[in-house]
Amino acid sequence: MAHTAPRTLLRPRPRRTGRRHPLVATVMALPLAALLLLVFDGWDTVATQASSVGVMLGR
């Protein structure tokens, strides 16, 4: 039988409970919206993304 190194146990990171602040979610979505604007060169895509973020935030 081959001699193997012992495996270490990886502890999962503790999960945060609760909701993310709407401003944090908006800041996270803005770079994606800017990227979509540059890649697809259209305001429709940006408007769709912004609408999706609004629905995610519950507005």
mmCIF file of the N, C-alpha and C atoms, coordinates in Angstrom:
data_MODEL
# 
_entry.id   MODEL 
# 
loop_
_atom_site.group_PDB 
_atom_site.id 
_atom_site.type_symbol 
_atom_site.label_atom_id 
_atom_site.label_alt_id 
_atom_site.label_comp_id 
_atom_site.label_asym_id 
_atom_site.label_entity_id 
_atom_site.label_seq_id 
_atom_site.pdbx_PDB_ins_code 
_atom_site.Cartn_x 
_atom_site.Cartn_y 
_atom_site.Cartn_z 
_atom_site.occupancy 
_atom_site.B_iso_or_equiv 
_atom_site.pdbx_formal_charge 
_atom_site.auth_seq_id 
_atom_site.auth_comp_id 
_atom_site.auth_asym_id 
_atom_site.auth_atom_id 
_atom_site.pdbx_PDB_model_num 
ATOM 1   N N  . MET A 1 1  ? 0.844   -1.177 0.000   1.00 0.00 ? 1  MET A N  1 
ATOM 2   C CA . MET A 1 1  ? 0.000   0.000  0.000   1.00 0.00 ? 1  MET A CA 1 
ATOM 3   C C  . MET A 1 1  ? 0.890   1.242  0.000   1.00 0.00 ? 1  MET A C  1 
ATOM 4   N N  . ALA A 1 2  ? 0.514   2.231  -0.736  1.00 0.00 ? 2  ALA A N  1 
ATOM 5   C CA . ALA A 1 2  ? 1.332   3.440  -0.852  1.00 0.00 ? 2  ALA A CA 1 
ATOM 6   C C  . ALA A 1 2  ? 1.232   4.278  0.414   1.00 0.00 ? 2  ALA A C  1 
ATOM 7   N N  . HIS A 1 3  ? 2.329   4.897  0.745   1.00 0.00 ? 3  HIS A N  1 
ATOM 8   C CA . HIS A 1 3  ? 2.354   5.785  1.904   1.00 0.00 ? 3  HIS A CA 1 
ATOM 9   C C  . HIS A 1 3  ? 1.899   7.178  1.457   1.00 0.00 ? 3  HIS A C  1 
ATOM 10  N N  . THR A 1 4  ? 0.820   7.668  2.023   1.00 0.00 ? 4  THR A N  1 
ATOM 11  C CA . THR A 1 4  ? 0.284   8.968  1.605   1.00 0.00 ? 4  THR A CA 1 
ATOM 12  C C  . THR A 1 4  ? 0.347   9.958  2.754   1.00 0.00 ? 4  THR A C  1 
ATOM 13  N N  . ALA A 1 5  ? 0.395   11.204 2.398   1.00 0.00 ? 5  ALA A N  1 
ATOM 14  C CA . ALA A 1 5  ? 0.398   12.264 3.416   1.00 0.00 ? 5  ALA A CA 1 
ATOM 15  C C  . ALA A 1 5  ? -0.994  12.372 4.023   1.00 0.00 ? 5  ALA A C  1 
ATOM 16  N N  . PRO A 1 6  ? -1.066  12.678 5.307   1.00 0.00 ? 6  PRO A N  1 
ATOM 17  C CA . PRO A 1 6  ? -2.392  12.816 5.929   1.00 0.00 ? 6  PRO A CA 1 
ATOM 18  C C  . PRO A 1 6  ? -3.138  14.022 5.349   1.00 0.00 ? 6  PRO A C  1 
ATOM 19  N N  . ARG A 1 7  ? -4.405  13.875 5.246   1.00 0.00 ? 7  ARG A N  1 
ATOM 20  C CA . ARG A 1 7  ? -5.241  14.962 4.726   1.00 0.00 ? 7  ARG A CA 1 
ATOM 21  C C  . ARG A 1 7  ? -5.650  15.875 5.870   1.00 0.00 ? 7  ARG A C  1 
ATOM 22  N N  . THR A 1 8  ? -5.623  17.139 5.585   1.00 0.00 ? 8  THR A N  1 
ATOM 23  C CA . THR A 1 8  ? -6.068  18.092 6.598   1.00 0.00 ? 8  THR A CA 1 
ATOM 24  C C  . THR A 1 8  ? -7.542  18.394 6.381   1.00 0.00 ? 8  THR A C  1 
ATOM 25  N N  . LEU A 1 9  ? -8.210  18.628 7.459   1.00 0.00 ? 9  LEU A N  1 
ATOM 26  C CA . LEU A 1 9  ? -9.628  18.958 7.358   1.00 0.00 ? 9  LEU A CA 1 
ATOM 27  C C  . LEU A 1 9  ? -9.775  20.438 7.067   1.00 0.00 ? 9  LEU A C  1 
ATOM 28  N N  . LEU A 1 10 ? -10.539 20.747 6.049   1.00 0.00 ? 10 LEU A N  1 
ATOM 29  C CA . LEU A 1 10 ? -10.809 22.135 5.715   1.00 0.00 ? 10 LEU A CA 1 
ATOM 30  C C  . LEU A 1 10 ? -12.081 22.562 6.412   1.00 0.00 ? 10 LEU A C  1 
ATOM 31  N N  . ARG A 1 11 ? -11.978 23.607 7.164   1.00 0.00 ? 11 ARG A N  1 
ATOM 32  C CA . ARG A 1 11 ? -13.152 24.111 7.856   1.00 0.00 ? 11 ARG A CA 1 
ATOM 33  C C  . ARG A 1 11 ? -13.868 25.116 6.961   1.00 0.00 ? 11 ARG A C  1 
ATOM 34  N N  . PRO A 1 12 ? -15.149 24.916 6.749   1.00 0.00 ? 12 PRO A N  1 
ATOM 35  C CA . PRO A 1 12 ? -15.870 25.891 5.928   1.00 0.00 ? 12 PRO A CA 1 
ATOM 36  C C  . PRO A 1 12 ? -15.976 27.228 6.651   1.00 0.00 ? 12 PRO A C  1 
ATOM 37  N N  . ARG A 1 13 ? -15.945 28.291 5.865   1.00 0.00 ? 13 ARG A N  1 
ATOM 38  C CA . ARG A 1 13 ? -16.079 29.611 6.462   1.00 0.00 ? 13 ARG A CA 1 
ATOM 39  C C  . ARG A 1 13 ? -17.480 29.789 7.016   1.00 0.00 ? 13 ARG A C  1 
ATOM 40  N N  . PRO A 1 14 ? -17.606 30.499 8.115   1.00 0.00 ? 14 PRO A N  1 
ATOM 41  C CA . PRO A 1 14 ? -18.954 30.719 8.655   1.00 0.00 ? 14 PRO A CA 1 
ATOM 42  C C  . PRO A 1 14 ? -19.778 31.573 7.698   1.00 0.00 ? 14 PRO A C  1 
ATOM 43  N N  . ARG A 1 15 ? -21.014 31.197 7.528   1.00 0.00 ? 15 ARG A N  1 
ATOM 44  C CA . ARG A 1 15 ? -21.893 31.942 6.621   1.00 0.00 ? 15 ARG A CA 1 
ATOM 45  C C  . ARG A 1 15 ? -22.524 33.099 7.364   1.00 0.00 ? 15 ARG A C  1 
ATOM 46  N N  . ARG A 1 16 ? -22.587 34.207 6.688   1.00 0.00 ? 16 ARG A N  1 
ATOM 47  C CA . ARG A 1 16 ? -23.243 35.363 7.283   1.00 0.00 ? 16 ARG A CA 1 
ATOM 48  C C  . ARG A 1 16 ? -24.740 35.238 7.083   1.00 0.00 ? 16 ARG A C  1 
ATOM 49  N N  . THR A 1 17 ? -25.449 35.631 8.084   1.00 0.00 ? 17 THR A N  1 
ATOM 50  C CA . THR A 1 17 ? -26.893 35.600 7.971   1.00 0.00 ? 17 THR A CA 1 
ATOM 51  C C  . THR A 1 17 ? -27.381 37.026 7.766   1.00 0.00 ? 17 THR A C  1 
ATOM 52  N N  . GLY A 1 18 ? -28.566 37.150 7.251   1.00 0.00 ? 18 GLY A N  1 
ATOM 53  C CA . GLY A 1 18 ? -29.117 38.478 7.023   1.00 0.00 ? 18 GLY A CA 1 
ATOM 54  C C  . GLY A 1 18 ? -29.035 38.863 5.558   1.00 0.00 ? 18 GLY A C  1 
ATOM 55  N N  . ARG A 1 19 ? -29.437 40.084 5.305   1.00 0.00 ? 19 ARG A N  1 
ATOM 56  C CA . ARG A 1 19 ? -29.468 40.570 3.931   1.00 0.00 ? 19 ARG A CA 1 
ATOM 57  C C  . ARG A 1 19 ? -28.339 41.552 3.690   1.00 0.00 ? 19 ARG A C  1 
ATOM 58  N N  . ARG A 1 20 ? -27.958 41.648 2.430   1.00 0.00 ? 20 ARG A N  1 
ATOM 59  C CA . ARG A 1 20 ? -26.921 42.593 2.032   1.00 0.00 ? 20 ARG A CA 1 
ATOM 60  C C  . ARG A 1 20 ? -27.549 43.972 1.895   1.00 0.00 ? 20 ARG A C  1 
ATOM 61  N N  . HIS A 1 21 ? -26.812 44.981 2.283   1.00 0.00 ? 21 HIS A N  1 
ATOM 62  C CA . HIS A 1 21 ? -27.307 46.350 2.198   1.00 0.00 ? 21 HIS A CA 1 
ATOM 63  C C  . HIS A 1 21 ? -27.539 46.709 0.730   1.00 0.00 ? 21 HIS A C  1 
ATOM 64  N N  . PRO A 1 22 ? -28.637 47.408 0.419   1.00 0.00 ? 22 PRO A N  1 
ATOM 65  C CA . PRO A 1 22 ? -28.935 47.749 -0.981  1.00 0.00 ? 22 PRO A CA 1 
ATOM 66  C C  . PRO A 1 22 ? -27.822 48.548 -1.659  1.00 0.00 ? 22 PRO A C  1 
ATOM 67  N N  . LEU A 1 23 ? -27.140 49.381 -0.929  1.00 0.00 ? 23 LEU A N  1 
ATOM 68  C CA . LEU A 1 23 ? -26.057 50.162 -1.534  1.00 0.00 ? 23 LEU A CA 1 
ATOM 69  C C  . LEU A 1 23 ? -24.904 49.249 -1.952  1.00 0.00 ? 23 LEU A C  1 
ATOM 70  N N  . VAL A 1 24 ? -24.623 48.233 -1.151  1.00 0.00 ? 24 VAL A N  1 
ATOM 71  C CA . VAL A 1 24 ? -23.561 47.282 -1.494  1.00 0.00 ? 24 VAL A CA 1 
ATOM 72  C C  . VAL A 1 24 ? -23.949 46.505 -2.751  1.00 0.00 ? 24 VAL A C  1 
ATOM 73  N N  . ALA A 1 25 ? -25.189 46.082 -2.832  1.00 0.00 ? 25 ALA A N  1 
ATOM 74  C CA . ALA A 1 25 ? -25.655 45.360 -4.022  1.00 0.00 ? 25 ALA A CA 1 
ATOM 75  C C  . ALA A 1 25 ? -25.580 46.241 -5.259  1.00 0.00 ? 25 ALA A C  1 
ATOM 76  N N  . THR A 1 26 ? -25.907 47.507 -5.108  1.00 0.00 ? 26 THR A N  1 
ATOM 77  C CA . THR A 1 26 ? -25.852 48.434 -6.238  1.00 0.00 ? 26 THR A CA 1 
ATOM 78  C C  . THR A 1 26 ? -24.410 48.633 -6.697  1.00 0.00 ? 26 THR A C  1 
ATOM 79  N N  . VAL A 1 27 ? -23.502 48.804 -5.744  1.00 0.00 ? 27 VAL A N  1 
ATOM 80  C CA . VAL A 1 27 ? -22.086 48.995 -6.089  1.00 0.00 ? 27 VAL A CA 1 
ATOM 81  C C  . VAL A 1 27 ? -21.532 47.750 -6.777  1.00 0.00 ? 27 VAL A C  1 
ATOM 82  N N  . MET A 1 28 ? -22.007 46.587 -6.379  1.00 0.00 ? 28 MET A N  1 
ATOM 83  C CA . MET A 1 28 ? -21.555 45.353 -7.015  1.00 0.00 ? 28 MET A CA 1 
ATOM 84  C C  . MET A 1 28 ? -22.107 45.233 -8.439  1.00 0.00 ? 28 MET A C  1 
ATOM 85  N N  . ALA A 1 29 ? -23.292 45.739 -8.690  1.00 0.00 ? 29 ALA A N  1 
ATOM 86  C CA . ALA A 1 29 ? -23.921 45.594 -9.998  1.00 0.00 ? 29 ALA A CA 1 
ATOM 87  C C  . ALA A 1 29 ? -23.458 46.652 -11.003 1.00 0.00 ? 29 ALA A C  1 
ATOM 88  N N  . LEU A 1 30 ? -23.006 47.800 -10.538 1.00 0.00 ? 30 LEU A N  1 
ATOM 89  C CA . LEU A 1 30 ? -22.629 48.872 -11.452 1.00 0.00 ? 30 LEU A CA 1 
ATOM 90  C C  . LEU A 1 30 ? -21.486 48.503 -12.406 1.00 0.00 ? 30 LEU A C  1 
ATOM 91  N N  . PRO A 1 31 ? -20.430 47.845 -11.942 1.00 0.00 ? 31 PRO A N  1 
ATOM 92  C CA . PRO A 1 31 ? -19.386 47.459 -12.911 1.00 0.00 ? 31 PRO A CA 1 
ATOM 93  C C  . PRO A 1 31 ? -19.906 46.517 -13.994 1.00 0.00 ? 31 PRO A C  1 
ATOM 94  N N  . LEU A 1 32 ? -20.797 45.621 -13.636 1.00 0.00 ? 32 LEU A N  1 
ATOM 95  C CA . LEU A 1 32 ? -21.373 44.720 -14.628 1.00 0.00 ? 32 LEU A CA 1 
ATOM 96  C C  . LEU A 1 32 ? -22.212 45.502 -15.636 1.00 0.00 ? 32 LEU A C  1 
ATOM 97  N N  . ALA A 1 33 ? -22.960 46.460 -15.154 1.00 0.00 ? 33 ALA A N  1 
ATOM 98  C CA . ALA A 1 33 ? -23.763 47.284 -16.064 1.00 0.00 ? 33 ALA A CA 1 
ATOM 99  C C  . ALA A 1 33 ? -22.859 48.070 -17.011 1.00 0.00 ? 33 ALA A C  1 
ATOM 100 N N  . ALA A 1 34 ? -21.764 48.609 -16.502 1.00 0.00 ? 34 ALA A N  1 
ATOM 101 C CA . ALA A 1 34 ? -20.827 49.348 -17.359 1.00 0.00 ? 34 ALA A CA 1 
ATOM 102 C C  . ALA A 1 34 ? -20.191 48.414 -18.386 1.00 0.00 ? 34 ALA A C  1 
ATOM 103 N N  . LEU A 1 35 ? -19.853 47.202 -17.957 1.00 0.00 ? 35 LEU A N  1 
ATOM 104 C CA . LEU A 1 35 ? -19.274 46.226 -18.886 1.00 0.00 ? 35 LEU A CA 1 
ATOM 105 C C  . LEU A 1 35 ? -20.270 45.865 -19.986 1.00 0.00 ? 35 LEU A C  1 
ATOM 106 N N  . LEU A 1 36 ? -21.527 45.650 -19.616 1.00 0.00 ? 36 LEU A N  1 
ATOM 107 C CA . LEU A 1 36 ? -22.548 45.348 -20.630 1.00 0.00 ? 36 LEU A CA 1 
ATOM 108 C C  . LEU A 1 36 ? -22.709 46.502 -21.612 1.00 0.00 ? 36 LEU A C  1 
ATOM 109 N N  . LEU A 1 37 ? -22.621 47.720 -21.106 1.00 0.00 ? 37 LEU A N  1 
ATOM 110 C CA . LEU A 1 37 ? -22.736 48.881 -21.984 1.00 0.00 ? 37 LEU A CA 1 
ATOM 111 C C  . LEU A 1 37 ? -21.599 48.903 -22.994 1.00 0.00 ? 37 LEU A C  1 
ATOM 112 N N  . LEU A 1 38 ? -20.381 48.608 -22.543 1.00 0.00 ? 38 LEU A N  1 
ATOM 113 C CA . LEU A 1 38 ? -19.238 48.622 -23.448 1.00 0.00 ? 38 LEU A CA 1 
ATOM 114 C C  . LEU A 1 38 ? -19.258 47.451 -24.425 1.00 0.00 ? 38 LEU A C  1 
ATOM 115 N N  . VAL A 1 39 ? -19.604 46.269 -23.933 1.00 0.00 ? 39 VAL A N  1 
ATOM 116 C CA . VAL A 1 39 ? -19.548 45.074 -24.779 1.00 0.00 ? 39 VAL A CA 1 
ATOM 117 C C  . VAL A 1 39 ? -20.674 45.071 -25.811 1.00 0.00 ? 39 VAL A C  1 
ATOM 118 N N  . PHE A 1 40 ? -21.887 45.361 -25.372 1.00 0.00 ? 40 PHE A N  1 
ATOM 119 C CA . PHE A 1 40 ? -23.030 45.262 -26.275 1.00 0.00 ? 40 PHE A CA 1 
ATOM 120 C C  . PHE A 1 40 ? -23.420 46.603 -26.873 1.00 0.00 ? 40 PHE A C  1 
ATOM 121 N N  . ASP A 1 41 ? -22.809 47.682 -26.399 1.00 0.00 ? 41 ASP A N  1 
ATOM 122 C CA . ASP A 1 41 ? -23.020 49.012 -26.952 1.00 0.00 ? 41 ASP A CA 1 
ATOM 123 C C  . ASP A 1 41 ? -24.503 49.355 -27.080 1.00 0.00 ? 41 ASP A C  1 
ATOM 124 N N  . GLY A 1 42 ? -25.204 49.220 -25.967 1.00 0.00 ? 42 GLY A N  1 
ATOM 125 C CA . GLY A 1 42 ? -26.617 49.556 -26.018 1.00 0.00 ? 42 GLY A CA 1 
ATOM 126 C C  . GLY A 1 42 ? -27.175 49.896 -24.654 1.00 0.00 ? 42 GLY A C  1 
ATOM 127 N N  . TRP A 1 43 ? -28.045 50.901 -24.631 1.00 0.00 ? 43 TRP A N  1 
ATOM 128 C CA . TRP A 1 43 ? -28.677 51.303 -23.379 1.00 0.00 ? 43 TRP A CA 1 
ATOM 129 C C  . TRP A 1 43 ? -29.743 50.314 -22.938 1.00 0.00 ? 43 TRP A C  1 
ATOM 130 N N  . ASP A 1 44 ? -30.295 49.542 -23.887 1.00 0.00 ? 44 ASP A N  1 
ATOM 131 C CA . ASP A 1 44 ? -31.333 48.568 -23.532 1.00 0.00 ? 44 ASP A CA 1 
ATOM 132 C C  . ASP A 1 44 ? -30.792 47.516 -22.570 1.00 0.00 ? 44 ASP A C  1 
ATOM 133 N N  . THR A 1 45 ? -29.580 47.065 -22.819 1.00 0.00 ? 45 THR A N  1 
ATOM 134 C CA . THR A 1 45 ? -28.973 46.062 -21.947 1.00 0.00 ? 45 THR A CA 1 
ATOM 135 C C  . THR A 1 45 ? -28.749 46.629 -20.548 1.00 0.00 ? 45 THR A C  1 
ATOM 136 N N  . VAL A 1 46 ? -28.273 47.875 -20.500 1.00 0.00 ? 46 VAL A N  1 
ATOM 137 C CA . VAL A 1 46 ? -28.026 48.501 -19.202 1.00 0.00 ? 46 VAL A CA 1 
ATOM 138 C C  . VAL A 1 46 ? -29.345 48.708 -18.459 1.00 0.00 ? 46 VAL A C  1 
ATOM 139 N N  . ALA A 1 47 ? -30.383 49.120 -19.180 1.00 0.00 ? 47 ALA A N  1 
ATOM 140 C CA . ALA A 1 47 ? -31.686 49.316 -18.545 1.00 0.00 ? 47 ALA A CA 1 
ATOM 141 C C  . ALA A 1 47 ? -32.239 47.995 -18.027 1.00 0.00 ? 47 ALA A C  1 
ATOM 142 N N  . THR A 1 48 ? -32.063 46.923 -18.774 1.00 0.00 ? 48 THR A N  1 
ATOM 143 C CA . THR A 1 48 ? -32.519 45.607 -18.334 1.00 0.00 ? 48 THR A CA 1 
ATOM 144 C C  . THR A 1 48 ? -31.776 45.176 -17.073 1.00 0.00 ? 48 THR A C  1 
ATOM 145 N N  . GLN A 1 49 ? -30.472 45.404 -17.052 1.00 0.00 ? 49 GLN A N  1 
ATOM 146 C CA . GLN A 1 49 ? -29.679 45.037 -15.880 1.00 0.00 ? 49 GLN A CA 1 
ATOM 147 C C  . GLN A 1 49 ? -30.104 45.862 -14.668 1.00 0.00 ? 49 GLN A C  1 
ATOM 148 N N  . ALA A 1 50 ? -30.312 47.157 -14.869 1.00 0.00 ? 50 ALA A N  1 
ATOM 149 C CA . ALA A 1 50 ? -30.722 48.024 -13.761 1.00 0.00 ? 50 ALA A CA 1 
ATOM 150 C C  . ALA A 1 50 ? -32.102 47.599 -13.246 1.00 0.00 ? 50 ALA A C  1 
ATOM 151 N N  . SER A 1 51 ? -32.976 47.204 -14.144 1.00 0.00 ? 51 SER A N  1 
ATOM 152 C CA . SER A 1 51 ? -34.297 46.744 -13.732 1.00 0.00 ? 51 SER A CA 1 
ATOM 153 C C  . SER A 1 51 ? -34.178 45.461 -12.921 1.00 0.00 ? 51 SER A C  1 
ATOM 154 N N  . SER A 1 52 ? -33.296 44.569 -13.323 1.00 0.00 ? 52 SER A N  1 
ATOM 155 C CA . SER A 1 52 ? -33.100 43.329 -12.582 1.00 0.00 ? 52 SER A CA 1 
ATOM 156 C C  . SER A 1 52 ? -32.572 43.604 -11.174 1.00 0.00 ? 52 SER A C  1 
ATOM 157 N N  . VAL A 1 53 ? -31.659 44.562 -11.075 1.00 0.00 ? 53 VAL A N  1 
ATOM 158 C CA . VAL A 1 53 ? -31.139 44.919 -9.758  1.00 0.00 ? 53 VAL A CA 1 
ATOM 159 C C  . VAL A 1 53 ? -32.239 45.513 -8.904  1.00 0.00 ? 53 VAL A C  1 
ATOM 160 N N  . GLY A 1 54 ? -33.107 46.338 -9.510  1.00 0.00 ? 54 GLY A N  1 
ATOM 161 C CA . GLY A 1 54 ? -34.227 46.910 -8.762  1.00 0.00 ? 54 GLY A CA 1 
ATOM 162 C C  . GLY A 1 54 ? -35.166 45.839 -8.243  1.00 0.00 ? 54 GLY A C  1 
ATOM 163 N N  . VAL A 1 55 ? -35.434 44.839 -9.061  1.00 0.00 ? 55 VAL A N  1 
ATOM 164 C CA . VAL A 1 55 ? -36.297 43.741 -8.619  1.00 0.00 ? 55 VAL A CA 1 
ATOM 165 C C  . VAL A 1 55 ? -35.611 42.957 -7.509  1.00 0.00 ? 55 VAL A C  1 
ATOM 166 N N  . MET A 1 56 ? -34.307 42.760 -7.641  1.00 0.00 ? 56 MET A N  1 
ATOM 167 C CA . MET A 1 56 ? -33.567 42.036 -6.599  1.00 0.00 ? 56 MET A CA 1 
ATOM 168 C C  . MET A 1 56 ? -33.617 42.779 -5.268  1.00 0.00 ? 56 MET A C  1 
ATOM 169 N N  . LEU A 1 57 ? -33.573 44.100 -5.337  1.00 0.00 ? 57 LEU A N  1 
ATOM 170 C CA . LEU A 1 57 ? -33.615 44.897 -4.122  1.00 0.00 ? 57 LEU A CA 1 
ATOM 171 C C  . LEU A 1 57 ? -35.034 45.033 -3.569  1.00 0.00 ? 57 LEU A C  1 
ATOM 172 N N  . GLY A 1 58 ? -36.004 44.582 -4.341  1.00 0.00 ? 58 GLY A N  1 
ATOM 173 C CA . GLY A 1 58 ? -37.384 44.614 -3.868  1.00 0.00 ? 58 GLY A CA 1 
ATOM 174 C C  . GLY A 1 58 ? -38.079 45.939 -4.083  1.00 0.00 ? 58 GLY A C  1 
ATOM 175 N N  . ARG A 1 59 ? -37.699 46.632 -5.138  1.00 0.00 ? 59 ARG A N  1 
ATOM 176 C CA . ARG A 1 59 ? -38.326 47.943 -5.410  1.00 0.00 ? 59 ARG A CA 1 
ATOM 177 C C  . ARG A 1 59 ? -39.139 47.872 -6.675  1.00 0.00 ? 59 ARG A C  1 
# 
